[in-house]
């Protein structure tokens, strides 16, 4: 027998799924799959095993589950979901409860009810099938992370108190009592919004977390409640949407969602119908900030094609309106579409065939966003309205002189109209490195602000240039 154990990391959403099995028994399971399931099928063929079970730790809010897609592609794998916490589902799945066991050759998974992040949350213990020695690992889902724990406030204020108590009980009466050597395999790593300040290591042990994780160290409920809920960031826009879709039945993709090609003339017609945030479609330019700034389709929003585009697309875009894409390299189209799909954005009007080269050759209109260096800004501070679009904590830790503040995610709700910006006077927008600032600058341009500049490098460049923050 050879234990098969593979970790699949999905960048951007900082999500980890797992492939585990036994080559002598010829069977395997997948825990918390993402929508692009080719990787699991490739692993099953590489190891010459069949995926017989698909386990979900809970109803996910931050990414679209790939459970039904994987079940469709395998043909006969069972989807196993939690039957705890009065959970209900809008699709066919086997509901399992605390203590149920599943053997995969010489390794056994045992379900454990670990509520707190959600009422129905399950973790899965890993042990040898002969039962000796107890569990050696736990797939902890969103209950326990490296240096953190699952936030209990994603279901709204009415349930936060009960879930906080449940999380405290889960951590103190389940995790803290495991043997120190038990390995924790979480569903998320650093960068996920499902927990605060998650560590950057992919795995940890109970012994290490007892020494270093404040969520496990606090044994007083009142102190724990204050620590968990104090300064919790706003719930991202797309979390409730994905929670509902995953509960009712996530899409069972056979392939990457279809994105038809659109000619520059057709794309122009779409852009003319999209002069505001309520247009028929959403135009998203996925090129990097300097290319976008040099010339883009009017009303386009810039969300550059790197892994974190998933999070920002989910938080900034309307899930009810189709998306029209502009890409730098059409060979990366599937990669980009999957990163939108991870956060439930699956409705595409199409993409601009030939990209911006075809657009400009067709003689169609261009908008620009100036790229202003920190040196030029520093020399002309009095000329600009300065807008900081980082998080409130980042702003409070130090900002550009005279900067106003509006978190970029709040601009989806129009909060930038409330900070006193003139639409005719020059505006300079910055964040930590320029990525979020380019999103924000594109929204300002779409909304009629006439003279908008992005600051490449933003706060990082400002500090490296030797300028002081206020």
N, C-alpha and C positions, 0 to 999 in steps of 0.2 A: 504494500500500500504506500502510495505517495500522496501526501496532502497537497492539494492544489489551493493556493491562496493568492489572489491577485487584487490589488487596489487600483481602482480606476478614478483618477482625479480629473475633474472638469473645472478648468480654470475659469475665472470670471465670476461664477457663482460660488466658487470655493467649495464645491460639493465632492464628496467621496462615496462611491458605491463599491461593492465588494463581490468578488466571484470566488466561491469556495466549493470544494468537492473532493472526491476520492477517485483516482484513476482506475483502481482495481475494481471498484463498484460501478464505474462508468456513469456516475451521476454528479450533478452540481446544483448549487443554488446561487441566486443573485440577490443581493440586499440593496434596496433603494436605487433601482436603475433610473438613468436619465433617458430622455426621449430618443436620442441617437443611439440605438441599441446594437449597431454593427459590431462594436467592440466586444460585446458579450458573446455574440455568435462566433466571432473570430477566435476567442479564447476557448469556446467549447470545442471547436474543430482542432485547434492547436493541441489541446490536451486529450482529445478523443473521448469526450464525455458529453452527456446530454443534460441540458438545463431542464430539471424536472420541477423546480419550485422557484417562485419569485416572492420574496418577503419585503413587506413595507413596514418600517418602524412606526410610521404615523401618517396622517394626512398632511402632506407637505404644503407649505405656503410660499416658499421662495423659489421653487422650480417645478416645472411640469413633470409629473411622474411618467416614467417610461414603462410601467408595469404592463399595461394593456398592449403596448406596441411590442414588447418582448414576447408576451404570451402569443400574440398573433404570429410573430416571426418563427417561434419555435413550434407552434402548432398544438402542443399538448401540455405545456408547463402550467402548473397551478399557481394562481395568484393568492397569496396568503396575507390578509390584512387583520388589523386588530378588531376583536369583538368586545373589547373592554370599553368602559366609559360611555356606554350607550351609543356607540358609533353606528351610523347607518351609511350605506353606500348606494349609488345609483347604477352599479354595474355588478356583474357576477364575479364573486370572489369567495374564497373560503375564509370565514371569520374564525380566528383562533384566540385563545385566552391564556392567561398566566399558567405556566407549568406544562403546556403542551410541548412535546418533543418530536424532533424530526432527525432521523439518522441518514447520513450520507457516507456509507461505508464506515470507516473507523472514526468519523467525527460526527458529533451530535449537536444540533441547535435546540436550545430550550428557551421558550418565550417567557419573558418577565414583564409584568405590568409596571411601567415606570412613569406615571403621570407627572405633570408639572408644566412642561412645554405645551402639551395638549392633554386633554382628559384621557384619550385612548392610547397614548404612547406605549409602545412595546420596545424593549431591548431584547437582544438575543445572546444568550450565553453560548460559548464554545467550549466543548469538553470532549474528552475521548469517549468513544462509545462504550468502553468497558466500565465507565463510571468511576474509575480511580482518580482521586485527587481533586475532584470538583472542577469548576470552570477555569480555563487558562486564559480566556479572553471574553470580551463582551462587545458586540456591535451596539454601541450606545445611542445611535440615532442622534436626536437633538436633545437628549437629556443631560449628558455630560460631555463637555469638550475639553480640549487641552487648555487648562487655565481658566475655564469658564463653564457656564451651564446654559441650557436653553432658556430663553426669555419667556416669562409666563404671561405676557401682556398682549399677545397677538390676536386673541379672540375678543378683545374689547374690555372695557372697564368692568362690566358686570361679572366677568369670569376671572379677572386678574387675581382677586383676593383668594379665591378657592384654589386656583392653580398655583399661586405662590406657596400656599400651605402644602399642596401636594408635592411641589418640587422640593421643598424643604424635607419632607418625609422621605421622598425617593433618595435624595442625596445622603441623608443621615442614616436611614434604616435599611437601605439596600447597598448603595455604592460604598459608603464608608466602612461597611462590614465585610466587604470582599477581601480576600487575601492580597497583601501588598504587591505580589508579583503578577496579578491579573492584568492583562494588556487591554487597553481601551482603544477601540476602533470607531471613531466618531463619524458622523455623516457630513460634518463641515469643518473647514479649517479657517485660518486667518482671512478676514475680508468678508465673511458671511454676516448678514444682518440678523441671523437667528440667535446670536449670543453676543455678549459684550466682550471686546478685547480678546478674542480667541487666539491662542498661541499659534505659532507658525510651524510647529512640529506636526507631522501627520498622525502620530500615535503617542500614547503615554501609558503610564501604569498607575494603578490605584495608589501604590506607595508614593510615587512622585506627586500625585495630585493632593494627597493628604498633607504633604509638606508645603506645597506651593499654590494650591488653588483655594482662593478665599471662599468660594461657594461651598467647599467641603469643610473648611475650617470653622465657619460660623455655626455654632450649635445652639444659638438662641434665636427663636422664631422672630421676635420683634427686630432684633439687629439684622437678621437675614432679610426681612421684608424691606427695611430701609435701604439696605445695600443693593438689593435686586432692582428696586423700582426708582431709586434716586438717579436722575439724569438719563433715564432711558430715552433713546432717540425715537423720533416719530416712526410709526409703522410704515414701511414703504408702500407706495400706492398699489403695487401689483400683488401684494401678499393676500389680501382678502379675495381677489379675483382668482388667483391660483388655488387657494384653499377650496373654493367652491367647485372649480373644475376638477380638481383631484378627487373630491368627494363624490361628485356626480358621475364621473367617468372620464379620465384623461384620454386624449386622442390616441387611437391605436395606429400610429403611422406605419405605413409599409415602406416609405422612402421619405426623403427630405421634402417638405412642403413645396408645392409648385409655385414658381415665380416666373411668369411669362415675360418675354422680351418686349420692350416698348420702344418705338422709334422716337427720335427727338421731337418730331412734330406732335405725336400723341402725348408725349411726356409734357410738352409745353402746355397743351390743353389742360392736363391735370394740374400743373402748377398755377395756372390762371384761376382755377377753382379753389385754390388752397391758400388764399392770401391772409388767413388768420388761423387761430387754433381750433376753429370749428369747420374747416373746409371738409370736402368730401373725402379726401385722402390725406395722408401724412407723408411728406417727402423727407426722406432721411438720407443724408449724404454721409457715407461711411469713410471718406478719405480723411487723411490726417489734417491737423489744423492749418498748416501752412498752405497746403493745396486748396483747402476749402476757402481760406481767407483770400487767396488770389483770384478766385472767381467761382461762383456757385449759382445754382438755379434759384431764382427768387422764391422765398418762403421756405427753403430747405432748412432742416435742423441738422447740425453736425454732431454725429455720434461716431467717433473714429473706430476703425476696425481693429481693436485689440480685445483681449478676453473680457475685460470689465465692461465692454459694450452691452453685455447681457443685462447687468444690473441697471445701467443707466437707461437702456431702452425700456426695460420693464417699468421703471419708475417715472419716466418722462413722457411716454407715449400713451395714446388712447387705445385700449384693447378692443374697442368697438369699431374702429375705422381702419380700412385697409392701408397698407404701407407701400409706398413707391420708393425703391432703392436706387441710389447712385453708388457705384463701386469703382475703385481704382483699377482693379484687376478682376475680370469676369471669371477667371479660373478659381477665385476665392469665394464665389457666390454661395456655394453650398455651405462652406465654413461659416460665413456670415449669417446665412438663414438659420442654421442650427443654433447659433448663439442667440438669435431672436426667439427661436422656438423654445429654448430652455426656460424662458420666462413667460411662455404662453402666447407670444406674438406669432400667430400662424396665418394671418390673413394678409396676403400680398397682392397689390394691384399689378406689380411687375417691377422690372428694373430697366434702367436707361441703357439700351444697346449702344455700344461704342463709347459709353461714358461721356465725360465732359469734353473730350476731343470732338466727338460727333456733335455735341450740343453747340460748341463754339463754331464749328465748321458750317453748321446750319444757320448761322447768323442770328441766334436766339439771345435774349437779354441775359445779362450777368449782374449779379450783386457781388460786393466784396466786403470783407471785414479786414481792416488794417491790422497788421501785426506790429505792435509797439514794444520796443526793447525796454527793459527796466532802466537802462541808462537815460533813454529819451524821456521816459516818464518821470524819473527822478529830477531831471533838469527842468521839467515843465509841469510840476505838480499842480500849480494853480490853474492850469488850462483845462484840467479834466475833472469830471465827476468820476469818482473812483468807486467801483462796486466789487465787494468781496463776496464770492458765492460759495465759500467753504462752509463747513458745519459751524454751528454756534460755538462749540468748544474750540475749534481751530481759530475762529475769529478772536475769541477772548484770550487766547494764548499769545496773540501778537498779530497786528495787521498793518497795512500800509497807512501812512498819515492821511487823516481826513476821510478814510474809507467808510462808505455805507455798507450795510450788510443785508443780503437776502440769499438764503441757502438755495442752491440751484434746483433742488427738488421742489422747493416751494414755488418756483417760477411756473411750473405746470398749472398751478392754481391761480396765477396772475398776481402773486404777492409783490413782484417787482414794480408793479404800478403804484404801490403804496409807500415807497421809500423816497419819494420826492425827486425822481430823476426827470430832467427836462429832455424832451424828445429831440430838441434841436442842438443843444450844447454837446460837446464831445464827451464820450464815456469811455473809460478804460476798465476792463473787466479782468479779474485775476482769481486764481485758486491756489492750489499747491504746486502744480507743475504746468498748467495751461490746458489740460484736457477738459476739465469741467467748465473752465472759463470759456472755451470755444463752444460748448453746448449752450451756455448762457448767452454768449454774444450772438449766436445764431437766432436764439429766441427773441432777443431785443431787436435785431434787424427785421425779423418776420413781423414783429408787432409795431413797426413803424418808427423806431428810434433811428435817427438818420446818420449819426457819426459815431460808430462803435468800433473800438479797438480791443483786440485780445492781447494779453501779455504772455508770450511764450516763456516757459520756465517759471513764470509767476513768483510765488513766495520763495521757492527754492533758488531761482535766479537772483532775486532781490537780496537774499542773505549772502549768497556766494559772491555777489558784487560788492559786498561790504556795507550795504545800506542797513540802517536800523529800522526795526519795526516799532510801531506805536504801542 
